[in-house]
Amino acid sequence: MDIIYRTDNREELMRVLRQYRVRYVFFGNLERAKYGGEAQARLDRLLTAVYSRSGTTIYVVEPE
């Protein structure tokens, strides 16, 4: 599911998330180490954060 953390395209991201019925996307230290801080910046632009603390952010996938 690397595409979730690598794409800049909101339509592509939402298609994949909905295809797999993802409700939340987690971004923490492991994701930061693998994908870099720019991945979190992309998610900040594309999704809504519902939790953020101590380097961990959780994003919600809004229903269609």
Summary of the structure (lengths in Angstrom):
residues: 64
radius of gyration: 10.8
end to end distance: 20.5
largest distance: 31.1
contacts: 154
relative contact order: 0.22
helix: 50%
strand: 23%
